[in-house]
């Protein structure tokens, strides 16, 4: 199998706030994975500032970085960021729909440990329907074909839904065909349709519990290897020569007991730290006015050296005092007069 024996603590690093697709399951109105208060939106860090933050996070003990967006390849200086973070992290990953991957293939081939390409179906018409864009299928296929030919470790990310489930066998066969000509590991990563308030209607219509698929894959490939990644469970199957990874649709979602009241978006599973385009840093489960679920607090602290909350990061949300802090400071000044 291509699964890692043990994942490092990751920073889920958003480098671009927008996407060129409008996927029906993606909470675009809520900022996708780049969720920040409106007062901070658009205050993008420079390349140097972003790299300074990544260096500080690495110094605190975070050993992996996974770049996301929006669509990360839309950021013009992404190659500079990838080069800059490589010396600081043991593992560097990139999630993309393939939009502008062709402009940075040299950097990706040299520095990326795992390229995760999003393609939810092998049926072109379904991809167009799900993403709202005609070009989405071609961009994803081109990215996949290039990764296989260039020997870049590849994961095909597919969101399981009612409408894509009938094509699951075709998707597995497609990945099996890639493996036959690949010189680097290739695996299929099956994700759940993650619930978010702005996609409630779509979720009610298309949600498929991945536990329904667990039995099917177990009957076909035998008992899976279970991997707990910071509070989120994954099942790894040996599918006759390549790996199929299935994300549990309950252990790290808003429906799980530990996640009640949390607004974090954890489509690919809980990560150690999230970092926004604007420099805002959050532990998983941390959101305005709410404490993290205990499991997320333990997961975020695991493997980190020192108190991460004091990291000398650059970004407006970290440099400016919050309103509650401002009120406390004002009361203190009045008492001292």
NUKESE-338594 format. One record per residue: residue in one letter; y, x, z of N, C-alpha, C in turn. Coordinates in steps of 0.2 Angstrom, whole numbers, plus 5000, padded with zeros to 4 digits. Each point is the difference from the previous one (the first is absolute). Layout:
% residues N
aYXZYXZYXZ
...
***
This chain:
% residues 337
x499450045000500649965000500650045000
x500649974997500650045000500449995006
x499849965005500449985006500150075004
x500650005003500150065005499649995006
x499850055003499650005007500449975005
x500650025000500549975005500750014997
x500449945001500650004997500550045005
x500550034997500650035005500449945001
x500550015005500549955001500550014994
x500149944997500550004994500749975002
x500450034995500749965000500049974993
x500149935000500049964994500750004998
x500250044995500750024998500249964994
x500449965001500349964994500650044997
x500050014994500550044996500449964996
x499849944998500449964996500049935002
x500549965000500049935003499849954995
x500050014994499949954995499350024995
x499849944997499450014996500149974993
x499750024995500149974993499549954999
x499649985005499549945000500349955005
x499749944999500149945004499449975002
x499550045004499449985001500049945005
x499649954999500049935003499850015008
x499750065002499850015007500550045003
x500550034997500450055003500649975003
x500250015006500649975003500650044998
x500349994994500650034997500649985005
x500049945001500649975004500150045007
x499450025003500050035006500050085000
x500150024994500150084999499350034999
x499549974998499450034999499850055006
x499950064999499850055005500750035003
x500549994997500750035001500449955004
x499849985006500349955004500550035004
x500749984999500550025004500549955001
x500450005006500549955000500550004994
x500349944999500550004994500550055000
x500350025007500550045000499950074998
x499350024999499850064998499850014993
x499849944997499850004994500450034994
x499750044997500450044994500250075002
x500050025007500350065002499450054999
x499950024994499450044998500250085003
x499550035002500150075002499950044994
x500450065001500050054994499350035000
x499850044995499450045000499950045006
x500650045002500050055005499949965007
x500349945001500049975006499249975001
x499849974994499349985001499550055002
x500150064996499550065002500150025007
x500650005003500150025007499649955004
x500149944999499649955004499250015000
x499850014994499350024999499850065004
x500450055000499850065003500049995008
x500549965002500049985008499449965002
x499849954995499449965002499450045000
x499950054995499450045000500050055006
x500650025003500050055006499849965006
x500049935000499849965005499349995001
x499650024994499350005000499749954995
x500449974996499849964995499750044994
x499449994998499750054995499949974993
x500249944999499949974994500649964998
x500250004993500549954998499849964994
x500149945000499849964994500749974997
x500150014994500649984997499949934997
x500549955001500049944998500749974998
x500149944999500749974998500149945003
x500249954996500050004993499650044996
x500250024994499650044996500350075000
x499650055003500350065002500250044993
x499649994995500250054994500649984997
x500349945002500749994997500650045003
x499850045006500550045003500050074996
x500650014997500050064995499950075003
x500150015007499950065003499350005004
x499649954998499350005004499650074999
x500050034994499750074999500350055005
x500650005001500350055005499849985007
x499949945002499849985007499350025001
x499649994994499250015001500050085001
x500350044996500050075001500250025007
x500549975002500350025006499649995006
x499649945000499649985006499350045000
x499850024994499350035000499950055005
x500450055002499950055005499949975007
x500349945001500049985007499449955001
x499649984996499549955001499350024997
x499549985004499350024998499849954994
x500349945000499849954995500649974997
x500049994993500649974997499749954995
x500249935001499849954996500549964996
x499949974995500549964996499749944998
x500349945001499849944998500549984994
x499749984995500549984994499649954995
x500549964996499749964995500050044993
x500250065001500050044994500750004996
x500549975002500649994997500350064996
x500150055004500350064996499650065002
x499449995001499650065002499950054995
x500149984994500050054994500550055000
x500649995004500550055001499950055005
x499549995004499950055006499250025000
x499750004995499350015000499850075003
x500450054998499950075002500050015008
x500549965003500150015007499449965003
x499949944998499449965003499450044999
x499850034995499450034999499950065005
x500650035001500050065004500049995008
x500449945002500150005007499749935003
x499849954996499749945003499350005002
x499849995006499350005002499649944998
x500449944999499749944998500549954997
x499949994994500449954996499749935000
x500449955003499749945001500449954995
x499649984995500349964994499949925001
x500549965000499949935001499849964994
x499449975000499849964994499549955003
x500349945001499649955003499449974996
x500050014994499549974995499950044994
x499450004997499950034994500249954994
x500249945002500149954995500850014999
x500250024994500750014998500449945001
x499849944999500449945001500149985007
x499550025004500049995007500650045003
x500050074998500450045002500849984999
x500049984994500749974998500249945004
x499649965001500149945004500250025007
x499650055003500150025007500650045001
x500250044995500650045001500649984997
x500049954995500549974997500350054994
x499650054998500350044995499450024995
x500250004994499550014995499750085000
x500550045002499950074999499550035006
x499949965005499750025007499350034998
x499649964996499350024999500050074996
x500450014995500050064996500250065005
x500649995004500250055004499450035005
x499749955003499550015005499450044996
x499849974995499450034996500250084998
x500650014997500250064998500050055006
x500249985006500050045006499350025002
x499649955000499350015002499650054995
x500149994993499850044995500250075001
x500650015001500350075001499750035006
x500049975006499750035006499350024999
x499649964997499350024999500050064995
x500450004995499950064995500350065004
x500550005004500350055003499750035007
x499549965002499650025006500449995006
x500449955000500349985006499649955004
x499950015007499649955004500449934999
x499649954999500249934998499749955004
x500549955002499749945003500349944996
x499649954998500349944997500149955005
x500649985002500249955005500049934996
x499549965003500049934997500049955006
x500549955000500149955005499549944998
x499549995005499649944999500349945001
x499949954995500349935000499549964997
x500149935001499649954997499950014993
x500650024997500050004992499750064998
x500050065004499750064997499350015002
x499749965005499450015003499449994995
x500149964995499449994995500050064996
x500550044999499950064996499950075004
x499749995006499950055005499550054997
x499449974997499550044997500350044994
x500449974996500350044994500450065003
x500449985005500450065003499650065003
x499449985003499650055003499750044994
x499849964995499750044994500550044996
x500749985000500550044997500150075004
x500049995007500150065004499350054999
x499549974999499450044999500050044994
x500349974995500150034993500550065001
x500549995004500550065001499650055003
x499649995005499650055004499650054995
x499749974995499650034996500350064996
x500749994999500450054996500450045005
x500049995006500550035005499750075003
x500550045001499850075003500350005007
x500349955002500349995007499849935003
x500049995007499749945003500449944997
x499749954999500349934998499749955005
x500449955003499749955003500449944999
x499749945002500349934999500249985007
x500649985001500349985007500249934999
x499649955003500149935000500449985006
x500649974999500549985005500049935001
x500249975005500149935001500749984998
x500149934998500649974999500450005007
x500450045001500350015007500549945001
x500049975005500449945002500750025001
x500549974997500750015002500449944999
x500549985005500349944999500249974994
x500350054996500349994993499549984995
x499450025001499449984996499549965003
x500249955004499649965003499649954995
x500449974996499749954995499550044996
x500150064997499650044996499450025004
x500150025006499450025005499549945001
x500349945001499649945002499649984993
x500350024995499649984993499550054998
x500150075002499650054997499750055005
x500149995006499750045005499250005000
x499750065000499350005000499850055006
x499749975006499850055005499550054997
x500250065002499650064997499350005004
x499949965005499450005004499549964995
x500349954996499549974995499750054995
x500450054999499750054995499650055003
x500150015007499650055004499249994999
x499849935001499349994999499750014993
x500449984995499850024993499950074999
x500550045002499950074999499450035004
x500049985007499450025004499349994997
x500049944997499349984997499950044994
x500550024997499950044993499950085002
x500450025004500050085001499850025007
x499849955005499850025006500550015005
x499950015006500550005006500550054998
x500649995001500650044999500150055006
x500450054998500350045006500649975002
x500149995006500649975003500550055002
x500649994998500650055002500549965003
x500250025006500649975003500650054999
x500549974997500650044998500649975004
x500150035006500649985004500049925001
x499549975002500049935001499849964995
x499950034994499849964994499350024998
x499549954999499350024998499950004992
x499650054998499850014993499350015000
x499749974994499350014999499950044994
x499650055000499950044994499349994998
x499949994993499349994997499950054995
x499450025000499850054995499749964994
x500449994995499849954994499750044995
x499450035001499650034995500450064997
x500350045004500350074998500850005001
x500349955002500750005001500149955006
x500650015003500249965006500449944999
x499849945003500449945001500350005007
x500649995001500349995006500349935001
x499849975005500249935001500450005007
x500649974999500449995006499949945003
x499950005007499949945004500649965000
x500049934999500649964999500249975006
x499750025006500249975006500250055006
x499750065000500150055005500850025001
x500350004994500750035000500549954996
x500049945002500449954996500449965005
x500449964998500449965005499649945003
x499449994998499549955003499650035005
x500050075001499650035005500449995007
x499650005006500349995006500550065001
x499950064999500450055001500650014996
x500049964995500650004995500449945001
x499949965004500449945001500850025001
x500449974997500750015001500350074996
x499550034997500250064996500249984993
x500550044997500349994994499950064995
x499650055002499850054996499649984994
x500150034994499649994994499550065000
x499349985001499550055000499549994995
x500250004993499549984995499550054999
x500150065001499550055000499750025006
x500149975006499850025006500650035004
x499950005007500550025004500050085000
x500750024999500150085000500350025006
x500150065001500350035007500749985000
x500450024995500749995000500249974993
x500549965000500349984993500750035000
x500250024994500650034999500349974993
x500749975001500349964995500450054995
x500249974994500450044996500750025003
x500249965005500650015004499950055006
x499450025001499950045006499849975006
x499949935000499849965006499350025001
x499850015006499350025002499849955005
x499349974999499749955004499350025001
x499849995006499350005002499749944997
x499349994999499749944998500149955005
x500249944998500149945005500750005003
x500450054999500650005003500549964995
x500349955003500549964996500649985005
x500549974997500649995004499849955005
x500250025006499949955006499349995003
x499550044997499449995002499650075002
x499650005005499650065001499450004996
x499850064999499450014996499449975003
x499549984997499349985003499750065003
x499750005006499750065003499650044996
x499649974995499550044996500550044995
x500549974998500450044995500450065004
x500249995006500350055004499650065001
x499349985002499550055001499950044993
x500049974995499850034993500650044998
x500649985001500650044998500050065004
x499850005007500150065004499550054999
x499449984997499450044999500250064996
x499950065002500050064996500750024999
x500549975003500750025000500250055006
x500450054999500250045005500749985002
x500149995007500649985002500249934999
x500649985002500249934999500349994993
x499749974995500249994994500749964999
x500249965005500649975000500650045000
x499950065002500650055001500050054994
x499649994995500050044994500750004997
x500350064998500750014998500049984993
x499949944998500049974993500749984998
x500150014993500649974997499949934998
x500549965001500049944997500549955004
x500349954997500549965004499749965006
x499449984999499749965006499950045006
x499950074999499850045005500650045003
x500650004996500650035002500549955004
x499949944998500549955003499749975005
x500349995006499749965006499949934998
x499549975002499949934999500549955004
x500149944998500449965003499949995008
x499450005002499849995007500250075003
x499950064997500250065003500850005000
x500449984995500750005001500249965005
x499749945002500249965005499950035007
x499550035001499850045006500550065001
x500250034994500550065001500749975002
x500249944997500649975002500049985007
x499549975003500049985007500050075004
x499750054998500050065004500750035000
x500450004994500750025000500449965005
x499949935000500549965004499950025007
x499350015002499950025007500350065002
x500150054996500250065001500850015000
x500349944998500850005000500249995007
***
